[in-house]
Amino acid sequence: MAGAMEFATIPVGARCDATACPRALIAEGEITADAPARFARFLRQELQTPGLHAVVFLNSPGGNVESSLKLGAMIHDAGAAVVIGRPLAMNGAAPRGRRVSVGSIGVVPGQCASACVYTLMGARRRVVPNGARLGVHRMSARLYALDPAGGGARTGRVYAGSEEIATLRAYASRVGGSQELISLAESIPHDQIRILSGAEIRKYRLGTPAL
């Protein structure tokens, strides 16, 4: 099970110091309810050092839909590009901690499923490298409640209603996303995942293989 989304940067140039550091963003893990607030704090901190590029490497199994829309809106308003995958130095060194100094970056194709696809939708430029996996299904949330009869905890599942779907469609219109993709996702049972083909990724305007 993926942990909560974490944020980091990776330099994209040979020179990186306190005065200038060309670098890209990394967002990896489950999109939790507090992810947008943590991303905003991370950005404020990173913007104190010149050189932050509007490029986000995104790798996520999904998570909270409301938070995914907030993240997507932030990325859209920043004019950022999103690449589905993990950055990898050409010499094979992977980023550790907050930063790793490398001369150039390769990409290990990643995944973007469920709510993550709506974050990707917010990007001004969407890059889905060959080998990356995008998957969609119906929005839902697990519901926990105490049994009033004293039988312990009860679990259930709640699905998006007309209001939530309208919010999602309004978001898609704002960021230039596909309404057809929403219809497809809502037709797939919550406990299944529909992996999109390359043709579907292009059809729903989710990305191209290269930046």
CYANA upper distance limits for C-alpha pairs under 8 A (distance plus 0.5 A):
  2 ALA  CA     29 GLY  CA      6.17
  2 ALA  CA     30 GLU  CA      6.40
  2 ALA  CA     61 PRO  CA      7.79
  3 GLY  CA     29 GLY  CA      6.03
  3 GLY  CA     30 GLU  CA      6.36
  4 ALA  CA     29 GLY  CA      5.74
  4 ALA  CA     30 GLU  CA      5.18
  4 ALA  CA     31 ILE  CA      6.91
  4 ALA  CA     32 THR  CA      6.57
  4 ALA  CA     35 ALA  CA      8.48
  5 MET  CA     27 ALA  CA      6.94
  5 MET  CA     28 GLU  CA      5.60
  5 MET  CA     29 GLY  CA      4.30
  5 MET  CA     30 GLU  CA      5.32
  5 MET  CA     31 ILE  CA      6.05
  5 MET  CA     32 THR  CA      7.37
  5 MET  CA     35 ALA  CA      7.13
  5 MET  CA     60 SER  CA      8.21
  6 GLU  CA     26 ILE  CA      8.44
  6 GLU  CA     27 ALA  CA      6.29
  6 GLU  CA     28 GLU  CA      5.99
  6 GLU  CA     29 GLY  CA      6.76
  7 PHE  CA     25 LEU  CA      7.72
  7 PHE  CA     26 ILE  CA      5.97
  7 PHE  CA     27 ALA  CA      5.25
  7 PHE  CA     28 GLU  CA      7.19
  7 PHE  CA     39 PHE  CA      7.51
  7 PHE  CA     42 PHE  CA      7.76
  7 PHE  CA     98 ARG  CA      8.18
  8 ALA  CA     25 LEU  CA      6.44
  8 ALA  CA     26 ILE  CA      5.51
  8 ALA  CA     27 ALA  CA      7.29
  8 ALA  CA     97 GLY  CA      7.74
  8 ALA  CA     98 ARG  CA      5.17
  8 ALA  CA     99 ARG  CA      7.07
  9 THR  CA     23 ARG  CA      6.75
  9 THR  CA     24 ALA  CA      5.99
  9 THR  CA     25 LEU  CA      4.96
  9 THR  CA     26 ILE  CA      6.07
  9 THR  CA     98 ARG  CA      6.34
  9 THR  CA     99 ARG  CA      5.84
  9 THR  CA    100 VAL  CA      8.47
 10 ILE  CA     23 ARG  CA      5.80
 10 ILE  CA     24 ALA  CA      5.98
 10 ILE  CA     25 LEU  CA      7.03
 10 ILE  CA     26 ILE  CA      7.88
 10 ILE  CA     87 PRO  CA      8.32
 10 ILE  CA     95 PRO  CA      7.18
 10 ILE  CA     98 ARG  CA      8.05
 10 ILE  CA     99 ARG  CA      5.54
 10 ILE  CA    100 VAL  CA      6.18
 10 ILE  CA    101 SER  CA      7.42
 10 ILE  CA    102 VAL  CA      8.33
 11 PRO  CA     16 CYS  CA      7.33
 11 PRO  CA     21 CYS  CA      7.02
 11 PRO  CA     22 PRO  CA      6.12
 11 PRO  CA     23 ARG  CA      4.38
 11 PRO  CA     24 ALA  CA      6.86
 11 PRO  CA     99 ARG  CA      7.50
 11 PRO  CA    100 VAL  CA      7.13
 11 PRO  CA    101 SER  CA      6.09
 11 PRO  CA    102 VAL  CA      6.77
 11 PRO  CA    103 GLY  CA      8.18
 12 VAL  CA     22 PRO  CA      6.08
 12 VAL  CA     23 ARG  CA      5.39
 12 VAL  CA     24 ALA  CA      7.21
 12 VAL  CA    101 SER  CA      8.46
 12 VAL  CA    102 VAL  CA      7.23
 12 VAL  CA    103 GLY  CA      6.78
 12 VAL  CA    104 SER  CA      6.11
 12 VAL  CA    105 ILE  CA      7.08
 13 GLY  CA     21 CYS  CA      7.90
 13 GLY  CA     22 PRO  CA      6.21
 13 GLY  CA     23 ARG  CA      7.68
 13 GLY  CA    102 VAL  CA      7.49
 13 GLY  CA    103 GLY  CA      5.81
 13 GLY  CA    104 SER  CA      7.05
 14 ALA  CA    101 SER  CA      8.04
 14 ALA  CA    102 VAL  CA      7.09
 14 ALA  CA    103 GLY  CA      5.22
 14 ALA  CA    104 SER  CA      8.32
 15 ARG  CA     20 ALA  CA      8.20
 15 ARG  CA     21 CYS  CA      6.97
 15 ARG  CA     22 PRO  CA      8.21
 16 CYS  CA     20 ALA  CA      6.49
 16 CYS  CA     21 CYS  CA      4.62
 16 CYS  CA     22 PRO  CA      7.30
 16 CYS  CA    101 SER  CA      7.67
 17 ASP  CA     21 CYS  CA      6.20
 18 ALA  CA     49 THR  CA      6.95
 19 THR  CA     49 THR  CA      6.98
 19 THR  CA     50 PRO  CA      7.17
 20 ALA  CA     49 THR  CA      6.83
 20 ALA  CA     50 PRO  CA      5.52
 20 ALA  CA     51 GLY  CA      6.15
 21 CYS  CA     49 THR  CA      7.52
 21 CYS  CA     50 PRO  CA      6.75
 21 CYS  CA     51 GLY  CA      5.42
 21 CYS  CA     52 LEU  CA      7.63
 22 PRO  CA     50 PRO  CA      7.94
 22 PRO  CA     51 GLY  CA      4.64
 22 PRO  CA     52 LEU  CA      6.17
 22 PRO  CA     53 HIS  CA      7.15
 23 ARG  CA     51 GLY  CA      6.71
 23 ARG  CA     52 LEU  CA      5.66
 23 ARG  CA     53 HIS  CA      6.25
 24 ALA  CA     52 LEU  CA      6.70
 24 ALA  CA     53 HIS  CA      5.74
 24 ALA  CA     54 ALA  CA      7.38
 24 ALA  CA     55 VAL  CA      5.87
 24 ALA  CA     56 VAL  CA      6.72
 24 ALA  CA     57 PHE  CA      8.12
 25 LEU  CA     52 LEU  CA      8.39
 25 LEU  CA     53 HIS  CA      8.08
 25 LEU  CA     54 ALA  CA      8.22
 25 LEU  CA     55 VAL  CA      6.56
 25 LEU  CA     56 VAL  CA      5.12
 25 LEU  CA     57 PHE  CA      6.61
 26 ILE  CA     56 VAL  CA      6.05
 26 ILE  CA     57 PHE  CA      5.22
 26 ILE  CA     58 LEU  CA      6.72
 26 ILE  CA     86 ARG  CA      8.13
 26 ILE  CA     87 PRO  CA      8.33
 27 ALA  CA     56 VAL  CA      7.33
 27 ALA  CA     57 PHE  CA      6.59
 27 ALA  CA     58 LEU  CA      5.49
 27 ALA  CA     59 ASN  CA      7.01
 27 ALA  CA     60 SER  CA      8.46
 28 GLU  CA     57 PHE  CA      8.43
 28 GLU  CA     58 LEU  CA      6.34
 28 GLU  CA     59 ASN  CA      5.29
 28 GLU  CA     60 SER  CA      6.12
 29 GLY  CA     59 ASN  CA      6.99
 29 GLY  CA     60 SER  CA      5.35
 29 GLY  CA     61 PRO  CA      7.38
 29 GLY  CA     62 GLY  CA      8.49
 30 GLU  CA     60 SER  CA      6.14
 30 GLU  CA     61 PRO  CA      6.50
 30 GLU  CA     62 GLY  CA      6.11
 30 GLU  CA     63 GLY  CA      5.86
 31 ILE  CA     35 ALA  CA      6.46
 31 ILE  CA     60 SER  CA      7.79
 31 ILE  CA     62 GLY  CA      6.37
 31 ILE  CA     63 GLY  CA      5.01
 31 ILE  CA     64 ASN  CA      6.19
 31 ILE  CA     67 SER  CA      7.25
 31 ILE  CA     68 SER  CA      7.00
 31 ILE  CA    115 ALA  CA      8.37
 31 ILE  CA    116 CYS  CA      7.90
 32 THR  CA     63 GLY  CA      6.44
 32 THR  CA     64 ASN  CA      6.09
 32 THR  CA     67 SER  CA      7.35
 33 ALA  CA     64 ASN  CA      6.54
 33 ALA  CA     66 GLU  CA      8.25
 33 ALA  CA     67 SER  CA      6.16
 34 ASP  CA     38 ARG  CA      6.78
 34 ASP  CA     67 SER  CA      7.96
 35 ALA  CA     39 PHE  CA      6.46
 35 ALA  CA     67 SER  CA      7.22
 35 ALA  CA     71 LEU  CA      8.24
 36 PRO  CA     40 ALA  CA      6.66
 36 PRO  CA     67 SER  CA      6.70
 36 PRO  CA     68 SER  CA      8.49
 36 PRO  CA     70 LYS  CA      6.77
 36 PRO  CA     71 LEU  CA      5.98
 37 ALA  CA     41 ARG  CA      6.85
 38 ARG  CA     42 PHE  CA      6.61
 39 PHE  CA     43 LEU  CA      6.61
 39 PHE  CA     71 LEU  CA      8.45
 40 ALA  CA     44 ARG  CA      6.78
 41 ARG  CA     45 GLN  CA      6.86
 42 PHE  CA     46 GLU  CA      6.67
 43 LEU  CA     47 LEU  CA      6.44
 44 ARG  CA     48 GLN  CA      7.41
 46 GLU  CA     52 LEU  CA      7.73
 47 LEU  CA     52 LEU  CA      7.15
 54 ALA  CA     78 ALA  CA      7.62
 54 ALA  CA     79 GLY  CA      7.29
 54 ALA  CA     80 ALA  CA      4.92
 54 ALA  CA     81 ALA  CA      6.72
 55 VAL  CA     80 ALA  CA      5.95
 55 VAL  CA     81 ALA  CA      5.27
 55 VAL  CA     82 VAL  CA      6.30
 55 VAL  CA     83 VAL  CA      7.91
 56 VAL  CA     80 ALA  CA      7.61
 56 VAL  CA     81 ALA  CA      6.69
 56 VAL  CA     82 VAL  CA      5.23
 56 VAL  CA     83 VAL  CA      6.62
 57 PHE  CA     82 VAL  CA      6.37
 57 PHE  CA     83 VAL  CA      5.28
 57 PHE  CA     84 ILE  CA      6.37
 57 PHE  CA     85 GLY  CA      6.31
 57 PHE  CA     86 ARG  CA      6.57
 57 PHE  CA     87 PRO  CA      7.23
 58 LEU  CA     82 VAL  CA      7.02
 58 LEU  CA     83 VAL  CA      6.46
 58 LEU  CA     84 ILE  CA      5.44
 58 LEU  CA     85 GLY  CA      6.30
 58 LEU  CA     86 ARG  CA      7.57
 58 LEU  CA    110 GLY  CA      8.21
 58 LEU  CA    112 CYS  CA      7.98
 59 ASN  CA     84 ILE  CA      6.36
 59 ASN  CA     85 GLY  CA      5.98
 59 ASN  CA     86 ARG  CA      7.15
 59 ASN  CA    110 GLY  CA      5.98
 59 ASN  CA    111 GLN  CA      5.89
 59 ASN  CA    112 CYS  CA      6.33
 60 SER  CA    110 GLY  CA      8.47
 60 SER  CA    111 GLN  CA      6.48
 60 SER  CA    112 CYS  CA      5.57
 60 SER  CA    113 ALA  CA      7.16
 60 SER  CA    116 CYS  CA      6.63
 61 PRO  CA    111 GLN  CA      7.13
 61 PRO  CA    112 CYS  CA      6.18
 61 PRO  CA    113 ALA  CA      5.40
 61 PRO  CA    114 SER  CA      7.21
 61 PRO  CA    115 ALA  CA      8.43
 61 PRO  CA    116 CYS  CA      7.20
 62 GLY  CA    112 CYS  CA      7.25
 62 GLY  CA    113 ALA  CA      5.72
 62 GLY  CA    114 SER  CA      5.33
 62 GLY  CA    115 ALA  CA      5.04
 62 GLY  CA    116 CYS  CA      5.02
 62 GLY  CA    117 VAL  CA      8.17
 63 GLY  CA     68 SER  CA      7.97
 63 GLY  CA    114 SER  CA      7.68
 63 GLY  CA    115 ALA  CA      6.15
 63 GLY  CA    116 CYS  CA      7.59
 64 ASN  CA     68 SER  CA      6.67
 64 ASN  CA    115 ALA  CA      7.00
 65 VAL  CA     69 LEU  CA      6.84
 65 VAL  CA    115 ALA  CA      5.59
 65 VAL  CA    118 TYR  CA      8.34
 65 VAL  CA    139 MET  CA      8.00
 66 GLU  CA     70 LYS  CA      6.97
 67 SER  CA     71 LEU  CA      6.64
 68 SER  CA     72 GLY  CA      6.56
 68 SER  CA    115 ALA  CA      6.40
 68 SER  CA    116 CYS  CA      6.72
 68 SER  CA    118 TYR  CA      6.69
 68 SER  CA    119 THR  CA      5.54
 69 LEU  CA     73 ALA  CA      6.55
 69 LEU  CA    118 TYR  CA      6.71
 69 LEU  CA    119 THR  CA      6.33
 69 LEU  CA    122 GLY  CA      8.26
 69 LEU  CA    168 LEU  CA      8.31
 69 LEU  CA    171 TYR  CA      7.74
 70 LYS  CA     74 MET  CA      6.74
 70 LYS  CA    119 THR  CA      8.35
 71 LEU  CA     75 ILE  CA      6.71
 71 LEU  CA    119 THR  CA      6.41
 71 LEU  CA    122 GLY  CA      8.46
 72 GLY  CA     76 HIS  CA      6.53
 72 GLY  CA    118 TYR  CA      7.20
 72 GLY  CA    119 THR  CA      4.52
 72 GLY  CA    120 LEU  CA      6.96
 72 GLY  CA    121 MET  CA      7.22
 72 GLY  CA    122 GLY  CA      4.71
 72 GLY  CA    123 ALA  CA      7.09
 73 ALA  CA     77 ASP  CA      6.55
 73 ALA  CA    119 THR  CA      8.21
 73 ALA  CA    122 GLY  CA      6.22
 73 ALA  CA    175 VAL  CA      7.94
 74 MET  CA     78 ALA  CA      6.68
 74 MET  CA    122 GLY  CA      8.47
 75 ILE  CA     79 GLY  CA      6.87
 75 ILE  CA     80 ALA  CA      5.96
 75 ILE  CA     81 ALA  CA      8.28
 75 ILE  CA    122 GLY  CA      6.73
 75 ILE  CA    123 ALA  CA      6.23
 75 ILE  CA    124 ARG  CA      8.33
 76 HIS  CA     80 ALA  CA      6.69
 76 HIS  CA    122 GLY  CA      5.49
 76 HIS  CA    123 ALA  CA      5.52
 76 HIS  CA    124 ARG  CA      6.28
 76 HIS  CA    175 VAL  CA      7.21
 79 GLY  CA    123 ALA  CA      7.59
 79 GLY  CA    124 ARG  CA      6.08
 80 ALA  CA    123 ALA  CA      6.28
 80 ALA  CA    124 ARG  CA      6.20
 80 ALA  CA    125 ARG  CA      7.35
 81 ALA  CA    123 ALA  CA      5.83
 81 ALA  CA    124 ARG  CA      6.06
 81 ALA  CA    125 ARG  CA      4.90
 81 ALA  CA    126 ARG  CA      6.35
 81 ALA  CA    127 VAL  CA      8.04
 82 VAL  CA    120 LEU  CA      6.98
 82 VAL  CA    123 ALA  CA      6.31
 82 VAL  CA    124 ARG  CA      8.41
 82 VAL  CA    125 ARG  CA      6.83
 82 VAL  CA    126 ARG  CA      5.68
 82 VAL  CA    127 VAL  CA      6.55
 83 VAL  CA    126 ARG  CA      6.82
 83 VAL  CA    127 VAL  CA      5.15
 83 VAL  CA    128 VAL  CA      6.60
 83 VAL  CA    129 PRO  CA      8.07
 83 VAL  CA    211 LEU  CA      8.46
 84 ILE  CA    109 PRO  CA      6.91
 84 ILE  CA    110 GLY  CA      5.93
 84 ILE  CA    111 GLN  CA      6.94
 84 ILE  CA    112 CYS  CA      7.27
 84 ILE  CA    127 VAL  CA      6.87
 84 ILE  CA    128 VAL  CA      5.84
 84 ILE  CA    129 PRO  CA      7.34
 84 ILE  CA    132 ALA  CA      7.11
 85 GLY  CA    107 VAL  CA      6.47
 85 GLY  CA    108 VAL  CA      5.87
 85 GLY  CA    109 PRO  CA      4.82
 85 GLY  CA    110 GLY  CA      4.28
 85 GLY  CA    111 GLN  CA      7.21
 85 GLY  CA    128 VAL  CA      8.44
 85 GLY  CA    129 PRO  CA      8.12
 85 GLY  CA    132 ALA  CA      7.42
 86 ARG  CA    107 VAL  CA      6.07
 86 ARG  CA    108 VAL  CA      5.55
 86 ARG  CA    109 PRO  CA      7.02
 86 ARG  CA    110 GLY  CA      6.72
 87 PRO  CA     94 ALA  CA      7.74
 87 PRO  CA     95 PRO  CA      8.03
 87 PRO  CA    105 ILE  CA      6.55
 87 PRO  CA    106 GLY  CA      6.27
 87 PRO  CA    107 VAL  CA      5.14
 87 PRO  CA    108 VAL  CA      6.78
 88 LEU  CA     92 GLY  CA      6.83
 88 LEU  CA     93 ALA  CA      6.87
 88 LEU  CA     94 ALA  CA      5.65
 88 LEU  CA     95 PRO  CA      7.61
 88 LEU  CA    105 ILE  CA      5.89
 88 LEU  CA    106 GLY  CA      5.26
 88 LEU  CA    107 VAL  CA      5.90
 88 LEU  CA    108 VAL  CA      7.00
 89 ALA  CA     93 ALA  CA      5.70
 89 ALA  CA     94 ALA  CA      6.61
 89 ALA  CA     95 PRO  CA      8.39
 89 ALA  CA    102 VAL  CA      6.50
 89 ALA  CA    103 GLY  CA      7.93
 89 ALA  CA    104 SER  CA      6.39
 89 ALA  CA    105 ILE  CA      4.96
 89 ALA  CA    106 GLY  CA      6.09
 90 MET  CA    103 GLY  CA      8.45
 90 MET  CA    104 SER  CA      6.57
 90 MET  CA    105 ILE  CA      6.11
 90 MET  CA    106 GLY  CA      6.01
 94 ALA  CA    100 VAL  CA      8.20
 95 PRO  CA     99 ARG  CA      6.66
 95 PRO  CA    100 VAL  CA      5.61
 96 ARG  CA    100 VAL  CA      6.68
109 PRO  CA    128 VAL  CA      8.35
109 PRO  CA    129 PRO  CA      6.46
109 PRO  CA    130 ASN  CA      7.50
109 PRO  CA    131 GLY  CA      6.09
109 PRO  CA    132 ALA  CA      5.00
109 PRO  CA    133 ARG  CA      8.33
110 GLY  CA    131 GLY  CA      8.16
110 GLY  CA    132 ALA  CA      5.39
110 GLY  CA    133 ARG  CA      6.97
111 GLN  CA    132 ALA  CA      6.14
111 GLN  CA    133 ARG  CA      5.20
111 GLN  CA    134 LEU  CA      6.39
112 CYS  CA    116 CYS  CA      5.75
112 CYS  CA    117 VAL  CA      6.32
112 CYS  CA    120 LEU  CA      8.47
112 CYS  CA    133 ARG  CA      6.85
112 CYS  CA    134 LEU  CA      5.45
112 CYS  CA    135 GLY  CA      7.06
113 ALA  CA    117 VAL  CA      6.31
113 ALA  CA    133 ARG  CA      8.13
113 ALA  CA    134 LEU  CA      5.86
113 ALA  CA    135 GLY  CA      4.86
113 ALA  CA    136 VAL  CA      6.30
114 SER  CA    118 TYR  CA      8.40
114 SER  CA    135 GLY  CA      6.51
114 SER  CA    136 VAL  CA      5.22
114 SER  CA    137 HIS  CA      6.43
114 SER  CA    138 ARG  CA      8.44
114 SER  CA    139 MET  CA      8.30
114 SER  CA    193 ILE  CA      8.33
115 ALA  CA    119 THR  CA      7.51
115 ALA  CA    136 VAL  CA      8.29
115 ALA  CA    139 MET  CA      8.35
116 CYS  CA    120 LEU  CA      6.86
117 VAL  CA    121 MET  CA      6.66
117 VAL  CA    134 LEU  CA      7.59
117 VAL  CA    135 GLY  CA      7.98
117 VAL  CA    136 VAL  CA      7.76
118 TYR  CA    122 GLY  CA      7.22
119 THR  CA    123 ALA  CA      7.88
120 LEU  CA    126 ARG  CA      7.28
120 LEU  CA    206 LEU  CA      7.75
121 MET  CA    126 ARG  CA      8.04
121 MET  CA    172 ALA  CA      7.88
121 MET  CA    175 VAL  CA      7.55
121 MET  CA    176 GLY  CA      8.14
121 MET  CA    177 GLY  CA      6.14
121 MET  CA    206 LEU  CA      6.82
122 GLY  CA    172 ALA  CA      8.33
122 GLY  CA    175 VAL  CA      5.86
122 GLY  CA    176 GLY  CA      8.14
122 GLY  CA    177 GLY  CA      7.85
123 ALA  CA    175 VAL  CA      8.18
124 ARG  CA    175 VAL  CA      8.40
125 ARG  CA    207 GLY  CA      7.84
125 ARG  CA    211 LEU  CA      8.23
126 ARG  CA    206 LEU  CA      6.58
126 ARG  CA    207 GLY  CA      4.84
126 ARG  CA    208 THR  CA      7.05
126 ARG  CA    211 LEU  CA      8.27
127 VAL  CA    206 LEU  CA      8.26
127 VAL  CA    207 GLY  CA      5.24
127 VAL  CA    208 THR  CA      5.54
127 VAL  CA    209 PRO  CA      6.12
127 VAL  CA    210 ALA  CA      6.34
127 VAL  CA    211 LEU  CA      6.37
128 VAL  CA    132 ALA  CA      6.60
128 VAL  CA    206 LEU  CA      8.18
128 VAL  CA    207 GLY  CA      5.84
128 VAL  CA    208 THR  CA      6.12
128 VAL  CA    209 PRO  CA      5.51
128 VAL  CA    210 ALA  CA      7.74
129 PRO  CA    208 THR  CA      7.74
129 PRO  CA    209 PRO  CA      4.83
129 PRO  CA    210 ALA  CA      6.85
130 ASN  CA    209 PRO  CA      6.38
133 ARG  CA    195 ILE  CA      7.17
133 ARG  CA    196 LEU  CA      7.84
134 LEU  CA    195 ILE  CA      6.16
134 LEU  CA    196 LEU  CA      6.16
135 GLY  CA    193 ILE  CA      6.30
135 GLY  CA    194 ARG  CA      5.63
135 GLY  CA    195 ILE  CA      4.73
135 GLY  CA    196 LEU  CA      6.33
136 VAL  CA    184 LEU  CA      8.46
136 VAL  CA    185 ALA  CA      5.65
136 VAL  CA    188 ILE  CA      7.93
136 VAL  CA    193 ILE  CA      6.11
136 VAL  CA    194 ARG  CA      5.76
136 VAL  CA    195 ILE  CA      7.22
136 VAL  CA    196 LEU  CA      8.20
137 HIS  CA    184 LEU  CA      8.33
137 HIS  CA    185 ALA  CA      4.96
137 HIS  CA    186 GLU  CA      6.54
137 HIS  CA    187 SER  CA      7.64
137 HIS  CA    188 ILE  CA      5.20
137 HIS  CA    189 PRO  CA      6.58
137 HIS  CA    190 HIS  CA      6.07
137 HIS  CA    191 ASP  CA      8.39
137 HIS  CA    192 GLN  CA      7.09
137 HIS  CA    193 ILE  CA      5.91
137 HIS  CA    194 ARG  CA      6.88
138 ARG  CA    159 TYR  CA      8.41
138 ARG  CA    185 ALA  CA      5.78
138 ARG  CA    186 GLU  CA      4.67
138 ARG  CA    187 SER  CA      6.90
138 ARG  CA    188 ILE  CA      5.93
138 ARG  CA    189 PRO  CA      6.17
138 ARG  CA    190 HIS  CA      5.40
139 MET  CA    159 TYR  CA      6.62
139 MET  CA    160 ALA  CA      6.40
139 MET  CA    185 ALA  CA      8.41
139 MET  CA    186 GLU  CA      7.24
139 MET  CA    190 HIS  CA      7.16
140 SER  CA    157 ARG  CA      7.16
140 SER  CA    158 VAL  CA      6.09
140 SER  CA    159 TYR  CA      4.87
140 SER  CA    160 ALA  CA      6.62
140 SER  CA    190 HIS  CA      7.08
141 ALA  CA    157 ARG  CA      6.13
141 ALA  CA    158 VAL  CA      5.91
141 ALA  CA    159 TYR  CA      7.06
142 ARG  CA    155 THR  CA      7.54
142 ARG  CA    156 GLY  CA      6.37
142 ARG  CA    157 ARG  CA      4.99
142 ARG  CA    158 VAL  CA      6.93
143 LEU  CA    155 THR  CA      6.01
143 LEU  CA    156 GLY  CA      5.44
143 LEU  CA    157 ARG  CA      5.77
143 LEU  CA    158 VAL  CA      7.11
144 TYR  CA    153 ALA  CA      7.30
144 TYR  CA    154 ARG  CA      6.33
144 TYR  CA    155 THR  CA      5.14
144 TYR  CA    156 GLY  CA      7.07
145 ALA  CA    153 ALA  CA      6.12
145 ALA  CA    154 ARG  CA      5.71
145 ALA  CA    155 THR  CA      6.87
146 LEU  CA    150 GLY  CA      8.12
146 LEU  CA    151 GLY  CA      8.29
146 LEU  CA    152 GLY  CA      6.28
146 LEU  CA    153 ALA  CA      4.90
146 LEU  CA    154 ARG  CA      6.29
147 ASP  CA    151 GLY  CA      5.85
147 ASP  CA    152 GLY  CA      5.91
147 ASP  CA    153 ALA  CA      6.11
147 ASP  CA    154 ARG  CA      6.37
160 ALA  CA    164 GLU  CA      6.01
160 ALA  CA    165 ILE  CA      6.96
161 GLY  CA    165 ILE  CA      6.76
162 SER  CA    166 ALA  CA      6.50
163 GLU  CA    167 THR  CA      6.75
164 GLU  CA    168 LEU  CA      6.76
165 ILE  CA    169 ARG  CA      6.65
166 ALA  CA    170 ALA  CA      6.57
167 THR  CA    171 TYR  CA      6.71
168 LEU  CA    172 ALA  CA      6.76
168 LEU  CA    182 ILE  CA      8.49
169 ARG  CA    173 SER  CA      6.74
169 ARG  CA    179 GLN  CA      6.95
169 ARG  CA    182 ILE  CA      7.97
170 ALA  CA    174 ARG  CA      6.74
171 TYR  CA    175 VAL  CA      6.82
171 TYR  CA    177 GLY  CA      8.46
172 ALA  CA    176 GLY  CA      6.28
172 ALA  CA    177 GLY  CA      4.88
172 ALA  CA    178 SER  CA      6.85
172 ALA  CA    179 GLN  CA      7.22
173 SER  CA    177 GLY  CA      6.54
173 SER  CA    178 SER  CA      8.22
173 SER  CA    179 GLN  CA      8.25
177 GLY  CA    204 TYR  CA      8.09
177 GLY  CA    205 ARG  CA      7.50
177 GLY  CA    206 LEU  CA      8.33
178 SER  CA    182 ILE  CA      7.50
178 SER  CA    204 TYR  CA      5.98
178 SER  CA    205 ARG  CA      7.28
179 GLN  CA    183 SER  CA      7.09
180 GLU  CA    184 LEU  CA      6.74
180 GLU  CA    204 TYR  CA      7.57
181 LEU  CA    185 ALA  CA      6.60
181 LEU  CA    204 TYR  CA      6.50
182 ILE  CA    186 GLU  CA      6.64
183 SER  CA    187 SER  CA      6.90
184 LEU  CA    188 ILE  CA      7.38
185 ALA  CA    194 ARG  CA      8.40
188 ILE  CA    192 GLN  CA      7.16
188 ILE  CA    193 ILE  CA      7.52
188 ILE  CA    194 ARG  CA      7.48
189 PRO  CA    193 ILE  CA      8.17
196 LEU  CA    200 GLU  CA      6.19
196 LEU  CA    201 ILE  CA      6.70
197 SER  CA    201 ILE  CA      6.68
198 GLY  CA    202 ARG  CA      6.89
199 ALA  CA    203 LYS  CA      6.55
200 GLU  CA    204 TYR  CA      6.47
201 ILE  CA    205 ARG  CA      6.62
201 ILE  CA    206 LEU  CA      5.66
201 ILE  CA    207 GLY  CA      6.73
201 ILE  CA    208 THR  CA      8.42
202 ARG  CA    206 LEU  CA      6.66
202 ARG  CA    207 GLY  CA      6.70
202 ARG  CA    208 THR  CA      7.38
